[in-house]
Amino acid sequence: MTLSDGSRSQDIKDGIRDVLPILPAIFPFGGVFGALAVEQGLSSGEVFLASMTIFAGASQYAMLDLMGQNVPAWSIVLAVFAVNFRHVLYSASLARKLAQFKPWQRWVGMFLLVDPQFATADTRAATHGLRPAYFFASGLLLYSNWLFSNAVGAQFGALLENPADYGLDFILPIYFAGLVMGFHKRPRFLPILLISTAVSLVTYHTIGSPWHISIGGVAGLILAAILSKPPVARVDG
């Protein structure tokens, strides 16, 4: 199906509209990262380069925390992979909804598939169908906001002597909780949430962080697959 210019323009407007309310929540999250990265010894240019090429807030925070502990480089890479594994689940979930994407758009688009982008894209796919104009408009706005907030934090973050005094250390858990609750009307939401939470807590207290994020997510994915499997038809004979 070929989109008219009007339809493409509407998709762009909708993509921008849907992520605008999220930007104020992401901005301090990105600003604190920029400030902490400079405090850890990175230059403003290195902070910007890291965010421009990685673009994964939770993983960047994990990387920064481990860098401050002087752990081996392979441990940092492994931790970042563990935290970022949920993006594999995101891409698998969206894969069948990208019928209108060209191959190169799929590859480039997956770089933008962060948490709020997945939430908005999945919702859009369920209501209007997901098209490239919508996906890239929302994704690029989120990406630009993240880079800008990092730059601001790197330049002015030193003015905040202790971010925890302002409650900024709660930004990440509140942010993820908001994303999760955005799916509360979906079928089987509660059992999937409960099993993911339970497995995450057990993993956190046994294996440790950051594996609880990925293993909890996989547990929820497995339960979702089991619950959504159609019943096997019985053949009487």
Backbone torsions as a table, in degrees:
resi	resn	phi	psi	omega
1	MET	NA	131.5	179.0
2	THR	-96.6	128.5	-179.6
3	LEU	-84.2	142.6	171.8
4	SER	-75.6	163.1	178.1
5	ASP	-60.0	-35.4	179.8
6	GLY	-65.5	-42.1	179.2
7	SER	-66.2	-41.1	178.7
8	ARG	-65.0	-41.2	177.7
9	SER	-62.6	-39.5	178.8
10	GLN	-66.4	-38.9	177.2
11	ASP	-60.9	-42.2	179.2
12	ILE	-63.3	-46.0	179.3
13	LYS	-61.5	-41.9	179.9
14	ASP	-65.7	-39.8	179.1
15	GLY	-62.5	-42.8	178.0
16	ILE	-66.9	-43.5	-179.1
17	ARG	-61.0	-40.2	-174.2
18	ASP	-72.7	-26.1	-179.5
19	VAL	-99.0	-13.1	-179.7
20	LEU	-54.8	-42.9	179.9
21	PRO	-65.6	-18.8	-177.4
22	ILE	-83.4	-27.2	-172.9
23	LEU	-58.1	-43.2	179.6
24	PRO	-60.9	-28.8	179.0
25	ALA	-77.1	-34.0	-178.1
26	ILE	-78.4	-31.0	-173.7
27	PHE	-58.3	-51.2	178.2
28	PRO	-65.0	-33.7	176.2
29	PHE	-58.5	-45.9	177.8
30	GLY	-71.5	-36.2	179.1
31	GLY	-64.6	-41.2	178.1
32	VAL	-64.3	-38.7	177.5
33	PHE	-60.8	-45.5	179.3
34	GLY	-60.1	-41.2	179.9
35	ALA	-66.5	-44.8	-178.7
36	LEU	-67.7	-35.5	179.7
37	ALA	-64.0	-42.5	177.5
38	VAL	-65.3	-38.3	178.5
39	GLU	-63.7	-30.4	178.7
40	GLN	-79.2	-5.2	176.2
41	GLY	111.1	0.3	177.5
42	LEU	-79.5	148.1	175.0
43	SER	-81.0	165.6	178.2
44	SER	-60.5	-37.7	178.6
45	GLY	-65.2	-39.4	178.8
46	GLU	-68.4	-36.9	176.6
47	VAL	-62.4	-46.4	-178.6
48	PHE	-64.1	-41.7	-179.8
49	LEU	-65.0	-41.2	179.4
50	ALA	-61.2	-45.9	-179.3
51	SER	-70.3	-33.1	-178.8
52	MET	-68.9	-32.5	-175.1
53	THR	-99.9	-25.4	-178.6
54	ILE	-97.4	-52.7	178.8
55	PHE	48.3	62.8	177.5
56	ALA	-154.1	92.7	-169.5
57	GLY	-53.6	-52.0	-177.2
58	ALA	-62.2	-40.2	179.3
59	SER	-67.5	-36.4	178.6
60	GLN	-67.4	-37.0	175.7
61	TYR	-64.9	-42.3	178.0
62	ALA	-62.5	-42.8	178.3
63	MET	-60.1	-43.8	-178.2
64	LEU	-65.3	-41.4	-179.9
65	ASP	-63.3	-42.6	-178.7
66	LEU	-72.0	-32.9	176.2
67	MET	-61.6	-35.7	179.2
68	GLY	-71.0	-16.3	179.6
69	GLN	-97.3	2.6	178.5
70	ASN	55.9	41.6	178.3
71	VAL	-85.2	162.7	-180.0
72	PRO	-60.5	153.0	-177.8
73	ALA	-60.5	-36.9	-178.6
74	TRP	-64.8	-31.3	178.3
75	SER	-68.6	-36.7	178.4
76	ILE	-66.0	-44.9	179.3
77	VAL	-61.4	-42.4	-179.2
78	LEU	-65.4	-41.0	179.2
79	ALA	-65.2	-42.7	178.6
80	VAL	-62.1	-40.7	177.7
81	PHE	-63.0	-42.1	-178.8
82	ALA	-62.9	-45.7	179.9
83	VAL	-66.7	-38.0	-174.9
84	ASN	-83.6	-3.0	-176.3
85	PHE	-62.0	-26.6	179.2
86	ARG	-60.4	-24.3	178.7
87	HIS	-68.8	-26.2	172.7
88	VAL	-63.8	-41.3	178.2
89	LEU	-65.9	-40.2	177.9
90	TYR	-59.1	-49.8	-176.7
91	SER	-65.2	-36.3	177.9
92	ALA	-65.3	-38.1	179.8
93	SER	-67.7	-37.9	-177.3
94	LEU	-85.3	-15.3	-171.2
95	ALA	-53.3	-43.7	-176.8
96	ARG	-78.1	-2.6	-179.5
97	LYS	-105.8	10.5	-176.6
98	LEU	-108.3	33.8	-176.6
99	ALA	-60.5	-29.5	-176.9
100	GLN	-91.8	6.1	178.7
101	PHE	-94.1	138.0	171.4
102	LYS	-74.8	160.3	-178.1
103	PRO	-53.9	-43.5	-178.7
104	TRP	-67.9	-30.2	178.1
105	GLN	-69.9	-33.1	176.1
106	ARG	-65.6	-46.1	-177.9
107	TRP	-65.2	-47.7	-179.4
108	VAL	-68.2	-40.1	-177.4
109	GLY	-62.8	-32.3	-178.2
110	MET	-65.7	-23.0	175.6
111	PHE	-64.7	-29.4	-177.5
112	LEU	-89.5	1.2	-171.9
113	LEU	-82.3	69.0	173.3
114	VAL	-88.6	179.3	-172.2
115	ASP	-56.5	-53.5	-178.8
116	PRO	-67.4	-29.2	177.4
117	GLN	-66.6	-39.9	176.7
118	PHE	-63.7	-44.1	-178.1
119	ALA	-60.8	-46.6	-178.7
120	THR	-71.2	-39.4	-178.7
121	ALA	-66.9	-41.2	-179.4
122	ASP	-66.6	-39.8	177.6
123	THR	-65.3	-42.3	179.0
124	ARG	-63.2	-40.6	179.5
125	ALA	-62.2	-35.0	-178.0
126	ALA	-76.8	-22.4	-174.7
127	THR	-106.7	-44.5	-175.6
128	HIS	-123.3	-6.8	-171.0
129	GLY	87.9	145.3	-175.1
130	LEU	-102.2	121.4	179.8
131	ARG	-121.3	156.1	-175.7
132	PRO	-55.5	-40.7	-176.8
133	ALA	-59.4	-42.8	178.8
134	TYR	-66.4	-48.2	-175.3
135	PHE	-60.6	-46.7	-176.4
136	PHE	-75.4	-31.9	177.5
137	ALA	-63.8	-46.9	-180.0
138	SER	-70.2	-42.8	-177.5
139	GLY	-65.7	-43.2	-179.1
140	LEU	-69.0	-31.8	176.6
141	LEU	-67.6	-42.3	176.3
142	LEU	-62.5	-42.0	179.8
143	TYR	-62.9	-46.0	179.7
144	SER	-63.6	-40.6	179.4
145	ASN	-63.7	-39.5	179.6
146	TRP	-64.8	-45.4	179.6
147	LEU	-63.9	-43.0	-178.5
148	PHE	-65.4	-43.0	-179.9
149	SER	-65.2	-37.2	175.6
150	ASN	-61.4	-43.8	-179.3
151	ALA	-64.2	-42.0	178.4
152	VAL	-63.9	-43.9	179.6
153	GLY	-63.5	-39.6	179.9
154	ALA	-65.9	-33.1	-177.8
155	GLN	-83.5	-37.5	-171.5
156	PHE	-119.3	0.2	-176.4
157	GLY	-63.9	-24.8	-179.5
158	ALA	-62.7	-17.3	179.0
159	LEU	-70.6	-19.6	177.6
160	LEU	-98.5	104.2	-176.6
161	GLU	-67.9	-37.8	179.6
162	ASN	-141.1	98.0	-177.6
163	PRO	-56.3	-28.7	-178.2
164	ALA	-64.5	-26.1	178.9
165	ASP	-62.7	-23.3	-178.6
166	TYR	-102.0	7.1	-179.9
167	GLY	76.0	13.0	-176.6
168	LEU	-71.3	-16.9	178.2
169	ASP	-73.2	-10.9	178.1
170	PHE	-94.4	-0.6	-176.6
171	ILE	-60.7	-46.3	-175.7
172	LEU	-63.2	-51.5	179.5
173	PRO	-63.6	-36.8	178.1
174	ILE	-65.6	-39.9	-179.8
175	TYR	-61.2	-46.9	-179.7
176	PHE	-68.9	-37.4	178.6
177	ALA	-61.9	-39.8	178.2
178	GLY	-63.7	-40.0	178.2
179	LEU	-64.7	-43.4	-179.6
180	VAL	-62.7	-45.0	-177.5
181	MET	-68.2	-16.9	176.0
182	GLY	-65.0	-15.7	-179.5
183	PHE	-104.3	15.0	-171.5
184	HIS	-66.1	-18.3	-179.9
185	LYS	-91.2	-2.6	179.7
186	ARG	-73.7	149.8	177.5
187	PRO	-59.8	142.5	175.9
188	ARG	62.7	23.4	-178.9
189	PHE	-61.5	-47.2	-172.6
190	LEU	-64.8	-50.1	179.9
191	PRO	-62.9	-35.5	178.7
192	ILE	-67.5	-41.5	177.6
193	LEU	-62.4	-45.0	-177.0
194	LEU	-64.9	-44.0	-178.8
195	ILE	-69.1	-38.2	177.5
196	SER	-62.6	-43.6	179.9
197	THR	-64.6	-45.1	-178.4
198	ALA	-62.7	-46.0	-179.4
199	VAL	-66.7	-37.9	178.1
200	SER	-61.8	-43.7	-179.4
201	LEU	-65.1	-43.9	178.9
202	VAL	-62.9	-43.0	179.8
203	THR	-64.3	-40.8	-179.6
204	TYR	-60.8	-39.2	-176.8
205	HIS	-88.5	-3.3	177.9
206	THR	-115.7	-67.2	-179.9
207	ILE	-76.7	-42.4	179.2
208	GLY	107.7	175.4	179.3
209	SER	-80.4	147.2	6.3
210	PRO	-99.2	15.2	-173.6
211	TRP	-66.9	-21.6	-179.0
212	HIS	-62.6	-27.3	-179.7
213	ILE	-67.9	-51.3	-176.7
214	SER	-71.2	-44.7	-176.7
215	ILE	-67.1	-38.5	175.3
216	GLY	-62.7	-40.5	177.7
217	GLY	-64.7	-40.9	178.8
218	VAL	-65.0	-39.9	178.6
219	ALA	-60.6	-43.5	177.5
220	GLY	-64.4	-38.7	179.3
221	LEU	-64.8	-41.4	179.5
222	ILE	-63.8	-44.2	178.8
223	LEU	-63.9	-40.3	178.5
224	ALA	-61.2	-40.8	179.3
225	ALA	-65.9	-38.9	179.6
226	ILE	-67.1	-44.5	-177.1
227	LEU	-70.5	-27.8	-177.8
228	SER	-90.8	-4.5	-179.4
229	LYS	-69.0	126.4	-179.1
230	PRO	-66.2	145.6	179.3
231	PRO	-63.6	145.6	179.0
232	VAL	-76.0	126.0	-178.8
233	ALA	-67.7	134.1	178.3
234	ARG	-87.7	138.1	179.1
235	VAL	-112.2	113.7	178.5
236	ASP	-85.3	132.1	179.0
237	GLY	-155.7	NA	NA
